Amino acid sequence: MQTITLRITLIGLLFFLSFPEFGAQPKPGLEIGNKAPEISLKNPNGEQLSLSELKGKVVLISFWASWCGPCRRESPNYVAIYNEFKNKQFKNGNDFTIFSVSLDRNADAWKKAIQDDALAWNTHVSDLAGWQSDAARLYGINSIPSNVLISGDGIILAKNIKGEELNQFLKQLIR
């Protein structure tokens, strides 16, 4: 009986390890206080947009998708936070924006969600590769919604903070 249990455990472990996204750990270097890796993807108009173009702003990198219910439920919170903080002066950055990285595969669904949820910022990007997105892999994203807050000089300040916690965190960063 112990042999069968051991075999089943080993088979389960091998199966689990063969799908790295199930056991994905945060990528080395993505700790708070480190520089955020560059992301450069296309916006809904097909133009390349890079995270580094937002240097000087406090940026919330938001990983989401149009088909993700929890992401869509978080949208009104992001809209409110964007509207409240977009023109604020921070200790380490001027202005605030959201760099939305979509894990969609369907461009029309992605664009419709941006419009339907009134995501007013103009920094939406995607490679339309779904979970195989280069940006999601680079940031070790294995669930959405996920986010990373960075300072005006690209330093990671916080990860996966939402709602009132994000609101309070941003208030503490204001000059």
URVENFEN-V955973 format. One record per residue. N is the residue number from 1. RES is the residue in one letter. NEAR is the number of other C-alpha atoms within 10 Angstrom. D_FIRST is the distance of its C-alpha to the first C-alpha in whole Angstrom. Layout:
((N;RES;NEAR;D_FIRST) (N;RES;NEAR;D_FIRST))
//
This chain:
((1;M;6;0) (2;Q;7;4) (3;T;8;5) (4;I;9;5) (5;T;10;6) (6;L;11;9) (7;R;12;10) (8;I;12;11) (9;T;12;12) (10;L;12;14) (11;I;12;15) (12;G;12;17) (13;L;11;18) (14;L;11;20) (15;F;11;21) (16;F;13;23) (17;L;13;24) (18;S;11;26) (19;F;10;28) (20;P;11;30) (21;E;15;32) (22;F;11;28) (23;G;11;28) (24;A;13;32) (25;Q;11;34) (26;P;14;37) (27;K;12;39) (28;P;10;41) (29;G;13;44) (30;L;18;44) (31;E;15;44) (32;I;15;47) (33;G;14;50) (34;N;14;49) (35;K;16;51) (36;A;23;50) (37;P;16;49) (38;E;14;52) (39;I;18;51) (40;S;18;54) (41;L;21;53) (42;K;17;56) (43;N;20;57) (44;P;18;57) (45;N;9;61) (46;G;11;59) (47;E;10;61) (48;Q;12;59) (49;L;18;58) (50;S;17;57) (51;L;18;55) (52;S;16;58) (53;E;10;61) (54;L;19;60) (55;K;16;61) (56;G;17;63) (57;K;25;61) (58;V;30;58) (59;V;28;55) (60;L;25;52) (61;I;23;50) (62;S;22;48) (63;F;24;45) (64;W;26;45) (65;A;26;46) (66;S;22;48) (67;W;15;44) (68;C;13;43) (69;G;12;44) (70;P;13;43) (71;C;17;45) (72;R;19;48) (73;R;12;48) (74;E;15;48) (75;S;18;51) (76;P;15;54) (77;N;16;53) (78;Y;22;53) (79;V;16;57) (80;A;13;58) (81;I;20;57) (82;Y;20;59) (83;N;14;62) (84;E;14;62) (85;F;19;61) (86;K;17;63) (87;N;13;66) (88;K;18;65) (89;Q;16;66) (90;F;21;63) (91;K;13;63) (92;N;18;61) (93;G;21;62) (94;N;20;65) (95;D;19;64) (96;F;27;60) (97;T;23;58) (98;I;26;55) (99;F;24;54) (100;S;23;52) (101;V;27;49) (102;S;27;48) (103;L;26;45) (104;D;22;46) (105;R;19;46) (106;N;14;49) (107;A;15;52) (108;D;12;54) (109;A;14;51) (110;W;23;52) (111;K;16;55) (112;K;12;55) (113;A;17;53) (114;I;21;55) (115;Q;11;58) (116;D;10;57) (117;D;15;55) (118;A;12;59) (119;L;19;57) (120;A;15;61) (121;W;16;60) (122;N;13;60) (123;T;19;58) (124;H;23;55) (125;V;27;53) (126;S;27;50) (127;D;21;49) (128;L;19;48) (129;A;15;45) (130;G;16;43) (131;W;18;39) (132;Q;12;41) (133;S;19;44) (134;D;18;45) (135;A;23;46) (136;A;22;42) (137;R;15;41) (138;L;15;43) (139;Y;21;43) (140;G;16;39) (141;I;20;39) (142;N;17;36) (143;S;12;37) (144;I;18;40) (145;P;21;43) (146;S;19;43) (147;N;23;46) (148;V;22;47) (149;L;24;51) (150;I;26;53) (151;S;25;56) (152;G;20;59) (153;D;17;59) (154;G;24;55) (155;I;21;53) (156;I;22;50) (157;L;19;51) (158;A;17;48) (159;K;18;45) (160;N;16;44) (161;I;15;46) (162;K;17;47) (163;G;13;50) (164;E;11;52) (165;E;11;50) (166;L;19;51) (167;N;18;55) (168;Q;11;55) (169;F;15;54) (170;L;18;56) (171;K;14;59) (172;Q;11;58) (173;L;15;59) (174;I;15;63) (175;R;11;66))
//
